[in-house]
């Protein structure tokens, strides 16, 4: 197992490098970059952003030169602007350097976890990520735990009572929840329980109440749970179906095998058969897939829910950065997400061996 882990860790670096490189190349050809956006803002009459970047105040005071072709800069939004201003904007954003040099500097900084400054927020990217991380971890962790703690017993029960009325109506319920988009269910919860049109039992925004830092611990914990109820419900409703049906099918497949019939013939009770024999084999894929499921909910499933409940998480941060072409934030979140995803894949492999020691990845060729 040790040799296998070393090989996986050795492959982690080129895989991460390749993903970042591909996305960097794609970004170079994507229109509407930060320079173009700022030039368009200047063309529309705004100069505050440029003043913050260069320290020169309002750029409207600098008249465009009449004997220079500002269109030669390559940016359509630069027409009518002094080429010196365009060059200053490119320098401020770091686009005055060739793309290979910018990529090499970015990789060197990322190896030290130095992600630079946000282009439009004026703050270190790492501070922005650490500030938003608790929101995403809260949503991802509690949602994943609830989905697992509900879906696994429900799937086992459905396998034991396969074809019964219980199996039929529970399948209808979980599939109905799967068919409802999470953001739509979140809006429904707001309308019903957060002061939309009926009652206001739960807060509408944030993870804590303003001023709760001075409260006792138990009161702050209760306030945190109070804020998490509706966003968590909105995320978990659509997550039951896949895991429940996977658990049911895995148990049905194992229940019909010969070793289960042998255990029953020897007089083993139903509980002993299910949880002493079937559980380990049936739950191998499900338990080992927990790290990947957590990463999936943490980084991909919560964006619209964060928007509905005004939660400043990583999903919302990444979406806003993509819209504004805030490249330092975009690539930093991509780097962290990819790194965590690759590490969690290794954790998933380790989980396989913990659930079933017969699995030996080091024997694979």
FIMARFI-568184 format. One record per residue (C-alpha): residue number from 1; residue in one letter; x negated, y negated, z negated. Coordinates in pm, 1 decimal. Example, Ala and Ser with C-alpha at 12.3 -4.5 7.8 and 13.67 -1.06 7.14 Angstrom:
# residues 2
DOPA   i aa       c1       c2       c3
DOPA   1  A  -1230.0    450.0   -780.0
DOPA   2  S  -1367.0    106.0   -714.0
# end
This chain:
# residues 365
DOPA   i aa       c1       c2       c3
DOPA   1  X      0.0      0.0      0.0
DOPA   2  X   -288.5   -235.0    -73.2
DOPA   3  X   -431.6   -198.9    276.9
DOPA   4  X    -88.1   -263.3    425.7
DOPA   5  X    -44.3   -581.6    221.6
DOPA   6  X   -386.7   -703.9    331.5
DOPA   7  X   -292.1   -647.7    696.4
DOPA   8  X     38.2   -832.3    650.5
DOPA   9  X   -134.8  -1123.2    478.9
DOPA  10  X   -392.8  -1135.0    758.2
DOPA  11  X   -114.1  -1152.5   1017.8
DOPA  12  X     63.1  -1427.0    824.4
DOPA  13  X   -187.4  -1696.2    924.7
DOPA  14  X   -178.6  -1647.4   1307.4
DOPA  15  X    199.9  -1603.3   1298.7
DOPA  16  X    244.2  -1928.8   1109.0
DOPA  17  X     -2.9  -2103.8   1339.1
DOPA  18  X    177.2  -1977.4   1651.0
DOPA  19  X    519.5  -2093.6   1529.7
DOPA  20  X    391.0  -2440.3   1446.2
DOPA  21  X    204.8  -2463.0   1779.1
DOPA  22  X    510.7  -2367.1   1986.0
DOPA  23  X    730.5  -2620.7   1809.2
DOPA  24  X    462.5  -2889.6   1840.8
DOPA  25  X    439.0  -2833.7   2217.2
DOPA  26  X    817.2  -2842.6   2256.2
DOPA  27  X    837.4  -3168.0   2059.7
DOPA  28  X    591.0  -3334.2   2297.5
DOPA  29  X    843.6  -3301.2   2579.7
DOPA  30  X   1152.9  -3391.8   2377.5
DOPA  31  X   1291.4  -3738.0   2460.4
DOPA  32  X   1388.0  -3995.6   2200.8
DOPA  33  X   1079.1  -3981.9   1980.3
DOPA  34  X   1013.7  -4223.1   1691.5
DOPA  35  X    829.0  -4470.0   1914.2
DOPA  36  X   1114.8  -4479.5   2165.1
DOPA  37  X   1370.3  -4518.0   1886.4
DOPA  38  X   1184.3  -4810.7   1733.9
DOPA  39  X   1138.8  -4976.3   2072.2
DOPA  40  X   1509.9  -4941.6   2136.0
DOPA  41  X   1574.9  -5098.9   1795.1
DOPA  42  X   1348.7  -5391.0   1882.4
DOPA  43  X   1519.1  -5432.5   2217.6
DOPA  44  X   1854.3  -5455.7   2037.2
DOPA  45  X   1723.2  -5734.2   1813.3
DOPA  46  X   1601.1  -5550.3   1501.2
DOPA  47  X   1249.0  -5612.4   1376.5
DOPA  48  X   1251.6  -5521.2   1011.2
DOPA  49  X   1116.1  -5172.4   1064.5
DOPA  50  X    822.4  -5296.1   1268.2
DOPA  51  X    748.5  -5556.8   1008.0
DOPA  52  X    728.0  -5288.6    741.5
DOPA  53  X    497.0  -5082.2    959.6
DOPA  54  X    254.7  -5357.4   1057.7
DOPA  55  X    293.1  -5605.4    776.1
DOPA  56  X    354.1  -5882.7   1024.9
DOPA  57  X    711.4  -5956.3    925.1
DOPA  58  X    969.6  -6015.7   1196.6
DOPA  59  X    834.2  -5927.2   1539.4
DOPA  60  X   1080.2  -6164.2   1698.7
DOPA  61  X    822.1  -6435.6   1631.9
DOPA  62  X    588.7  -6274.6   1882.8
DOPA  63  X    704.3  -6367.4   2231.3
DOPA  64  X    652.3  -6115.0   2509.8
DOPA  65  X    375.6  -6199.6   2750.4
DOPA  66  X    503.3  -6306.9   3091.5
DOPA  67  X    195.6  -6201.7   3288.1
DOPA  68  X    175.9  -5841.5   3158.5
DOPA  69  X    374.0  -5543.0   3274.7
DOPA  70  X    522.7  -5396.5   2957.7
DOPA  71  X    675.4  -5113.5   3157.4
DOPA  72  X    327.9  -4962.6   3203.6
DOPA  73  X    340.7  -4822.9   2850.3
DOPA  74  X    549.2  -4527.5   2967.3
DOPA  75  X    845.5  -4602.5   2737.1
DOPA  76  X   1162.0  -4727.4   2898.9
DOPA  77  X   1259.1  -4905.7   2577.7
DOPA  78  X    938.1  -5110.2   2595.9
DOPA  79  X   1048.7  -5322.0   2892.0
DOPA  80  X   1038.3  -5687.0   2795.1
DOPA  81  X    812.5  -5633.2   2492.3
DOPA  82  X    451.4  -5738.2   2449.6
DOPA  83  X    227.9  -5433.9   2527.5
DOPA  84  X     27.5  -5520.9   2215.8
DOPA  85  X    339.1  -5457.6   2007.2
DOPA  86  X    391.4  -5122.7   2179.5
DOPA  87  X     29.7  -5025.0   2113.0
DOPA  88  X     66.9  -5125.7   1748.2
DOPA  89  X    378.7  -4912.2   1713.1
DOPA  90  X    197.5  -4615.0   1867.7
DOPA  91  X    -95.5  -4667.7   1630.7
DOPA  92  X    132.9  -4699.5   1328.5
DOPA  93  X    299.7  -4367.9   1411.1
DOPA  94  X    -30.0  -4200.3   1502.0
DOPA  95  X     61.6  -4154.3   1868.4
DOPA  96  X   -246.6  -4342.5   1990.7
DOPA  97  X   -442.2  -4015.0   1968.0
DOPA  98  X   -428.5  -3724.1   2214.5
DOPA  99  X   -185.8  -3445.3   2127.9
DOPA 100  X   -456.8  -3179.5   2064.6
DOPA 101  X   -631.9  -3409.6   1817.1
DOPA 102  X   -303.7  -3484.2   1636.4
DOPA 103  X   -225.1  -3112.6   1614.7
DOPA 104  X   -569.4  -3025.3   1479.6
DOPA 105  X   -547.0  -3298.4   1215.4
DOPA 106  X   -195.6  -3186.5   1119.2
DOPA 107  X   -301.3  -2821.9   1073.4
DOPA 108  X   -603.2  -2928.2    869.3
DOPA 109  X   -383.3  -3136.5    641.0
DOPA 110  X   -119.5  -2863.3    611.3
DOPA 111  X   -380.4  -2614.8    490.4
DOPA 112  X   -425.2  -2850.6    194.4
DOPA 113  X    -46.8  -2899.0    167.3
DOPA 114  X    -94.5  -3263.3    262.5
DOPA 115  X    213.6  -3344.7    472.1
DOPA 116  X    158.7  -3718.6    505.1
DOPA 117  X    418.7  -3993.7    490.0
DOPA 118  X    770.4  -3999.1    628.3
DOPA 119  X    787.5  -4226.7    933.4
DOPA 120  X   1117.1  -4388.4    837.2
DOPA 121  X   1149.1  -4339.7    461.3
DOPA 122  X    805.5  -4472.5    365.4
DOPA 123  X    750.2  -4197.1    105.8
DOPA 124  X    523.7  -3890.9     87.1
DOPA 125  X    687.5  -3595.1    260.3
DOPA 126  X    600.4  -3359.3    -25.9
DOPA 127  X    783.5  -3586.4   -272.2
DOPA 128  X   1092.8  -3581.7    -49.5
DOPA 129  X   1086.6  -3201.6    -28.4
DOPA 130  X   1033.4  -3152.4   -402.1
DOPA 131  X   1313.4  -3399.5   -471.3
DOPA 132  X   1560.9  -3206.3   -253.6
DOPA 133  X   1439.3  -2855.8   -340.9
DOPA 134  X   1641.7  -2807.3   -665.6
DOPA 135  X   1967.4  -2865.3   -478.2
DOPA 136  X   1892.3  -2602.7   -213.2
DOPA 137  X   1756.7  -2352.3   -465.2
DOPA 138  X   2069.1  -2394.2   -678.1
DOPA 139  X   2302.2  -2333.7   -384.7
DOPA 140  X   2099.7  -2048.0   -237.7
DOPA 141  X   2026.6  -1863.1   -561.6
DOPA 142  X   2373.3  -1870.9   -716.9
DOPA 143  X   2545.9  -1799.2   -386.2
DOPA 144  X   2323.0  -1499.4   -314.4
DOPA 145  X   2359.0  -1356.8   -665.6
DOPA 146  X   2738.2  -1388.7   -663.0
DOPA 147  X   2762.1  -1233.1   -316.4
DOPA 148  X   2551.7   -935.5   -425.1
DOPA 149  X   2722.4   -885.8   -762.3
DOPA 150  X   3066.8   -885.5   -598.7
DOPA 151  X   2996.7   -716.3   -265.6
DOPA 152  X   2799.9   -415.5   -391.3
DOPA 153  X   3060.2   -288.4   -645.7
DOPA 154  X   3337.2   -369.7   -398.7
DOPA 155  X   3163.1   -181.0   -118.5
DOPA 156  X   3107.3    121.5   -343.4
DOPA 157  X   3471.7    118.7   -446.7
DOPA 158  X   3584.1     95.6    -84.1
DOPA 159  X   3359.1    390.7      9.1
DOPA 160  X   3499.8    605.5   -271.2
DOPA 161  X   3857.0    516.2   -172.6
DOPA 162  X   3800.0    513.1    202.3
DOPA 163  X   4125.4    496.8    398.1
DOPA 164  X   4339.7    401.4     97.2
DOPA 165  X   4561.3     95.7     64.5
DOPA 166  X   4293.4    -64.4   -152.9
DOPA 167  X   4039.5    -19.6    125.8
DOPA 168  X   4278.2   -169.0    381.6
DOPA 169  X   4382.6   -484.4    195.8
DOPA 170  X   4033.0   -563.0     63.4
DOPA 171  X   3898.0   -532.4    418.4
DOPA 172  X   4160.6   -781.3    532.3
DOPA 173  X   4068.6  -1025.2    254.5
DOPA 174  X   3691.8  -1017.8    312.3
DOPA 175  X   3729.9  -1043.0    689.7
DOPA 176  X   3965.6  -1339.0    647.0
DOPA 177  X   3705.9  -1510.3    431.5
DOPA 178  X   3441.1  -1433.7    693.8
DOPA 179  X   3657.5  -1586.9    966.5
DOPA 180  X   3694.5  -1920.4    782.6
DOPA 181  X   3394.7  -2151.5    840.2
DOPA 182  X   3221.9  -2251.4    518.2
DOPA 183  X   3247.2  -2624.8    583.6
DOPA 184  X   3621.4  -2596.2    655.7
DOPA 185  X   3677.2  -2408.8    330.5
DOPA 186  X   3467.4  -2673.4    153.1
DOPA 187  X   3697.7  -2946.8    286.9
DOPA 188  X   3998.8  -2745.6    166.7
DOPA 189  X   3847.3  -2719.3   -182.0
DOPA 190  X   3788.3  -3094.0   -188.3
DOPA 191  X   4147.7  -3162.4    -87.0
DOPA 192  X   4288.2  -2923.5   -347.9
DOPA 193  X   4056.9  -2958.6   -647.6
DOPA 194  X   3832.6  -3265.2   -609.5
DOPA 195  X   4084.2  -3547.2   -589.8
DOPA 196  X   4166.7  -3517.8   -220.9
DOPA 197  X   4544.5  -3495.4   -245.3
DOPA 198  X   4630.2  -3279.2   -546.0
DOPA 199  X   4418.3  -3251.2   -862.8
DOPA 200  X   4068.3  -3363.9   -956.0
DOPA 201  X   3931.9  -3083.0  -1168.7
DOPA 202  X   3582.0  -3091.0  -1023.0
DOPA 203  X   3338.5  -3367.6   -920.2
DOPA 204  X   3288.6  -3451.9   -555.9
DOPA 205  X   2917.8  -3534.0   -534.7
DOPA 206  X   2580.3  -3448.4   -683.0
DOPA 207  X   2458.0  -3178.4   -920.2
DOPA 208  X   2483.4  -3379.2  -1241.6
DOPA 209  X   2680.2  -3665.9  -1385.6
DOPA 210  X   2508.7  -4004.3  -1396.1
DOPA 211  X   2350.6  -4058.4  -1736.9
DOPA 212  X   2360.7  -3689.4  -1833.1
DOPA 213  X   1984.8  -3687.1  -1898.3
DOPA 214  X   2050.2  -3804.2  -2253.3
DOPA 215  X   2307.7  -3532.9  -2327.5
DOPA 216  X   2236.7  -3219.0  -2533.8
DOPA 217  X   2115.0  -2915.0  -2341.4
DOPA 218  X   2438.8  -2718.1  -2363.8
DOPA 219  X   2635.4  -3018.6  -2238.4
DOPA 220  X   2396.9  -3071.2  -1945.9
DOPA 221  X   2419.1  -2699.7  -1858.4
DOPA 222  X   2799.4  -2713.4  -1862.5
DOPA 223  X   2791.7  -3027.4  -1646.8
DOPA 224  X   2560.4  -2854.2  -1397.8
DOPA 225  X   2793.0  -2552.6  -1373.9
DOPA 226  X   3091.3  -2785.8  -1333.8
DOPA 227  X   2927.3  -2953.7  -1035.2
DOPA 228  X   2818.0  -2621.2   -877.9
DOPA 229  X   3157.0  -2446.7   -878.2
DOPA 230  X   3307.5  -2580.4   -554.6
DOPA 231  X   2990.0  -2582.2   -336.8
DOPA 232  X   2905.2  -2228.6   -446.1
DOPA 233  X   3256.1  -2100.2   -374.2
DOPA 234  X   3244.3  -2261.6    -29.5
DOPA 235  X   2921.1  -2076.3     49.0
DOPA 236  X   3003.9  -1734.2    -92.9
DOPA 237  X   3351.6  -1687.2     58.6
DOPA 238  X   3212.5  -1616.8    404.0
DOPA 239  X   2923.4  -1404.5    275.6
DOPA 240  X   3118.1  -1113.5    128.4
DOPA 241  X   3222.0   -942.4    450.4
DOPA 242  X   2886.5   -836.0    593.0
DOPA 243  X   2733.7   -708.9    268.6
DOPA 244  X   3055.1   -538.1    154.2
DOPA 245  X   3095.9   -346.0    478.9
DOPA 246  X   2723.8   -262.0    487.8
DOPA 247  X   2745.1   -120.7    133.9
DOPA 248  X   3056.3     79.0    216.3
DOPA 249  X   2910.6    230.1    533.3
DOPA 250  X   2580.1    311.7    362.7
DOPA 251  X   2759.5    495.4     81.4
DOPA 252  X   2991.2    678.5    320.3
DOPA 253  X   2690.6    797.7    518.4
DOPA 254  X   2517.7    929.0    205.2
DOPA 255  X   2830.3   1078.9     45.3
DOPA 256  X   2877.3   1311.8    342.5
DOPA 257  X   2523.5   1451.6    323.8
DOPA 258  X   2436.4   1798.9    202.0
DOPA 259  X   2255.9   1700.1   -118.2
DOPA 260  X   2573.3   1529.2   -245.7
DOPA 261  X   2777.1   1845.4   -184.6
DOPA 262  X   2509.3   2044.4   -365.8
DOPA 263  X   2515.2   1810.3   -666.3
DOPA 264  X   2892.3   1836.5   -688.6
DOPA 265  X   2875.5   2214.3   -657.2
DOPA 266  X   2639.3   2223.3   -955.5
DOPA 267  X   2905.2   2044.1  -1162.1
DOPA 268  X   2766.5   1689.9  -1163.2
DOPA 269  X   3026.9   1424.9  -1245.7
DOPA 270  X   3135.9   1163.2   -993.3
DOPA 271  X   2945.9    886.7  -1173.7
DOPA 272  X   2631.2   1097.0  -1182.4
DOPA 273  X   2665.4   1176.9   -813.1
DOPA 274  X   2726.5    815.0   -706.9
DOPA 275  X   2476.5    632.8   -926.2
DOPA 276  X   2222.9    907.7   -991.4
DOPA 277  X   2188.7   1044.5   -638.3
DOPA 278  X   2364.3    832.6   -377.3
DOPA 279  X   2284.1    485.3   -507.7
DOPA 280  X   1907.4    489.2   -453.5
DOPA 281  X   1932.5    610.0    -94.0
DOPA 282  X   2232.3    397.4      1.7
DOPA 283  X   2105.5     75.5   -155.0
DOPA 284  X   1759.2     88.4     -2.1
DOPA 285  X   1836.3   -148.0    284.9
DOPA 286  X   2068.2   -368.7     79.5
DOPA 287  X   1843.0   -431.7   -219.9
DOPA 288  X   1529.6   -469.1    -10.0
DOPA 289  X   1710.7   -724.7    205.5
DOPA 290  X   1778.2   -955.8    -89.1
DOPA 291  X   1473.6  -1184.4    -31.5
DOPA 292  X   1567.0  -1238.3    334.3
DOPA 293  X   1932.1  -1300.0    242.7
DOPA 294  X   1828.6  -1560.4    -13.1
DOPA 295  X   1607.2  -1740.5    237.1
DOPA 296  X   1886.9  -1733.5    494.6
DOPA 297  X   2139.3  -1894.4    261.3
DOPA 298  X   1882.4  -2132.4    117.1
DOPA 299  X   1770.7  -2283.9    446.7
DOPA 300  X   2043.1  -2224.6    704.0
DOPA 301  X   2382.1  -2187.0    544.6
DOPA 302  X   2421.2  -2493.6    328.4
DOPA 303  X   2387.9  -2791.3    565.6
DOPA 304  X   2755.8  -2869.6    620.7
DOPA 305  X   2842.0  -2783.9    260.1
DOPA 306  X   2574.4  -3029.5    145.7
DOPA 307  X   2730.0  -3296.6    367.2
DOPA 308  X   3085.1  -3232.2    238.6
DOPA 309  X   2981.7  -3244.5   -128.0
DOPA 310  X   2717.6  -3518.9    -85.1
DOPA 311  X   2432.8  -3296.0   -199.0
DOPA 312  X   2085.5  -3412.3    -95.9
DOPA 313  X   1930.5  -3074.5    -18.3
DOPA 314  X   1669.8  -2950.5    226.2
DOPA 315  X   1929.6  -2872.8    490.4
DOPA 316  X   2050.9  -3231.6    499.2
DOPA 317  X   1693.2  -3361.3    487.0
DOPA 318  X   1591.0  -3149.5    785.2
DOPA 319  X   1900.1  -3248.3    983.4
DOPA 320  X   1849.5  -3620.2    923.5
DOPA 321  X   1480.3  -3591.0   1009.3
DOPA 322  X   1559.8  -3413.2   1336.4
DOPA 323  X   1806.9  -3686.2   1432.0
DOPA 324  X   1556.4  -3964.0   1356.6
DOPA 325  X   1262.4  -3764.9   1501.2
DOPA 326  X   1081.8  -3799.5   1169.1
DOPA 327  X    808.2  -3560.9   1276.9
DOPA 328  X    612.2  -3536.1    947.7
DOPA 329  X    927.1  -3426.7    762.8
DOPA 330  X   1037.0  -3197.9   1047.0
DOPA 331  X    706.3  -3013.2   1068.4
DOPA 332  X    658.2  -3002.0    690.7
DOPA 333  X    997.1  -2839.1    637.0
DOPA 334  X    930.1  -2600.8    927.6
DOPA 335  X    591.6  -2512.1    777.7
DOPA 336  X    735.2  -2446.4    431.3
DOPA 337  X   1040.5  -2258.4    560.0
DOPA 338  X    827.2  -2038.6    785.0
DOPA 339  X    570.5  -1971.0    515.0
DOPA 340  X    839.3  -1875.1    264.3
DOPA 341  X   1015.2  -1660.1    523.4
DOPA 342  X    695.9  -1466.9    603.3
DOPA 343  X    613.5  -1422.1    235.5
DOPA 344  X    968.2  -1301.8    165.5
DOPA 345  X    934.1  -1041.2    440.0
DOPA 346  X    634.4   -902.0    252.9
DOPA 347  X    834.1   -912.9    -71.4
DOPA 348  X   1109.9   -721.4    105.9
DOPA 349  X    861.9   -449.4    206.6
DOPA 350  X    744.2   -424.5   -152.9
DOPA 351  X   1108.2   -393.7   -259.5
DOPA 352  X   1144.4    -92.2    -31.3
DOPA 353  X    865.2     90.1   -214.2
DOPA 354  X   1007.3     -5.0   -554.9
DOPA 355  X   1352.5    127.2   -464.9
DOPA 356  X   1215.8    442.0   -299.8
DOPA 357  X    853.9    534.8   -388.8
DOPA 358  X    855.6    790.1   -105.0
DOPA 359  X    813.8    505.2    144.4
DOPA 360  X    447.7    444.7    227.3
DOPA 361  X    382.7    161.0    470.6
DOPA 362  X      7.1    221.5    457.8
DOPA 363  X     59.7    556.6    635.9
DOPA 364  X    206.6    381.8    942.9
DOPA 365  X    -19.0    360.6   1248.1
# end
